[in-house]
Amino acid sequence: WAPFPEISYSEFQEMRQVHYDGPWLITQAAWPHMVKQNYGRILFITSHVGLAGMPHGAHYGSAKWAAAGLSRMLSFEGGSADIKSNALGVFGYTRLLIDGFFKPDSDKDTGLEKMEGERWWERNLRCEQVSPVAAWLVHESCYLNGDVLDTGAGHTFRHVLSTTEGYTNLNLALEDVNEHMADILDDRRTNVWSSVNEALQNRLEKLQLAGVEPMDTVYTD
């Protein structure tokens, strides 16, 4: 864990190879077998660090975000086969947590306060609390595909990537962006898309409301 300017490219590569390249290669090797048997369950391990963000973990968080993105893309690759791909963010009392949060800051730091905190985490963030969610996501009864769940300490939730209604101006200028940023960011009404086609259709509808001809009436030479 280090500030972004202090993370070397080799450190970034190492993190990416473990958390993104490895899952890519393993899944690509297994894919033909899943297609052949018309069935498969894929589970990528992502992290709340990458999805929600935190300082001093750019190499780790971005690799974990990429793994969730790969899972989402593979959810469209199975065709008629019963192949489902999902991602799971996990949070538990592990070596990563200990190294990141509970090591003494210096030789003079006894770490007693951190040790007390660590005992709480050890009691309440047990790794076995993660296992049921992971097991369900790779079970034949799992019907989710392309989702990202997160679990830890017995609390499980779904990550949802949504879009605002936004602002449309066919002659958009820099000044318009500045003036209407509140409209762009307004999250009182949001949309969750099941595919890029849904998102594109929504954008085309917004353009038509702004006066653009429907696509099927546009003719080209």
Backbone hydrogen bonds, N-H to C=O, Kabsch-Sander energy under -0.5 kcal/mol:
donor,donor_aa,acceptor,acceptor_aa,energy
2,A,56,H,-1.0
6,E,3,P,-1.7
7,I,3,P,-0.5
7,I,4,F,-1.5
8,S,6,E,-0.7
12,F,8,S,-2.1
13,Q,9,Y,-2.7
14,E,10,S,-2.4
15,M,11,E,-2.1
16,R,12,F,-2.6
17,Q,13,Q,-2.8
18,V,14,E,-1.7
19,H,15,M,-2.5
20,Y,16,R,-2.5
21,D,16,R,-2.4
22,G,17,Q,-2.1
24,W,20,Y,-2.2
25,L,21,D,-2.7
26,I,22,G,-2.5
27,T,23,P,-2.3
28,Q,24,W,-2.4
29,A,25,L,-1.9
30,A,26,I,-1.8
31,W,27,T,-1.9
33,H,30,A,-0.7
34,M,30,A,-1.7
35,V,31,W,-2.5
36,K,32,P,-2.2
37,Q,33,H,-1.8
38,N,34,M,-0.5
38,N,35,V,-0.8
39,Y,34,M,-2.0
40,G,82,D,-2.2
42,I,84,K,-2.8
44,F,86,N,-2.5
46,T,44,F,-0.8
46,T,88,L,-1.7
50,G,47,S,-0.5
51,L,47,S,-1.8
52,A,48,H,-3.0
53,G,48,H,-0.9
53,G,49,V,-1.2
57,G,54,M,-0.6
61,G,57,G,-3.3
62,S,58,A,-1.9
63,A,59,H,-1.2
64,K,60,Y,-2.1
65,W,61,G,-2.3
66,A,62,S,-2.0
67,A,63,A,-1.7
68,A,64,K,-1.6
69,G,65,W,-2.0
70,L,66,A,-2.5
71,S,67,A,-2.1
72,R,68,A,-2.0
73,M,69,G,-2.3
74,L,70,L,-2.4
75,S,71,S,-1.2
76,F,73,M,-1.5
77,E,74,L,-1.6
78,G,74,L,-0.6
81,A,78,G,-1.8
82,D,38,N,-1.5
83,I,81,A,-2.1
84,K,40,G,-2.2
84,K,82,D,-0.5
86,N,42,I,-2.3
87,A,147,D,-2.4
88,L,44,F,-2.8
89,G,149,L,-3.1
90,V,46,T,-0.9
91,F,151,T,-1.5
93,Y,125,L,-3.1
94,T,92,G,-1.4
98,I,94,T,-2.2
99,D,95,R,-2.9
100,G,96,L,-2.0
101,F,97,L,-2.1
102,F,98,I,-2.1
103,K,98,I,-0.6
109,D,106,S,-0.7
110,T,108,K,-0.7
115,M,111,G,-2.6
116,E,112,L,-2.0
117,G,113,E,-1.8
118,E,114,K,-2.8
119,R,115,M,-2.2
120,W,116,E,-1.3
121,W,117,G,-2.1
122,E,118,E,-2.7
123,R,119,R,-2.0
124,N,120,W,-2.2
125,L,121,W,-2.7
129,Q,126,R,-1.8
130,V,127,C,-1.8
131,S,127,C,-0.9
133,V,130,V,-0.8
134,A,130,V,-1.7
135,A,131,S,-2.9
136,W,132,P,-2.1
137,L,133,V,-2.1
138,V,134,A,-0.9
138,V,135,A,-0.6
139,H,136,W,-1.3
142,C,139,H,-1.9
146,G,85,S,-3.3
148,V,159,H,-0.5
149,L,87,A,-2.4
150,D,157,F,-2.6
151,T,89,G,-2.8
152,G,155,H,-1.6
153,A,91,F,-0.5
155,H,152,G,-2.2
156,T,154,G,-0.5
157,F,150,D,-2.5
159,H,148,V,-3.2
162,S,160,V,-0.7
163,T,191,N,-2.5
165,E,186,D,-0.6
165,E,189,R,-0.8
166,G,183,D,-0.5
172,L,169,N,-1.4
176,D,173,A,-0.5
177,V,173,A,-1.9
178,N,174,L,-2.0
179,E,175,E,-2.5
180,H,176,D,-2.4
181,M,178,N,-0.8
184,I,180,H,-2.1
185,L,181,M,-2.3
186,D,182,A,-1.0
191,N,163,T,-2.5
199,A,195,S,-1.6
200,L,196,V,-2.6
201,Q,197,N,-2.5
202,N,198,E,-2.1
203,R,199,A,-1.9
204,L,200,L,-2.5
205,E,201,Q,-2.2
206,K,202,N,-1.9
207,L,203,R,-2.1
208,Q,204,L,-2.2
209,L,205,E,-2.0
210,A,206,K,-1.1
211,G,208,Q,-1.5
212,V,207,L,-2.5
217,T,214,P,-1.9
218,V,215,M,-1.5
219,Y,217,T,-0.6
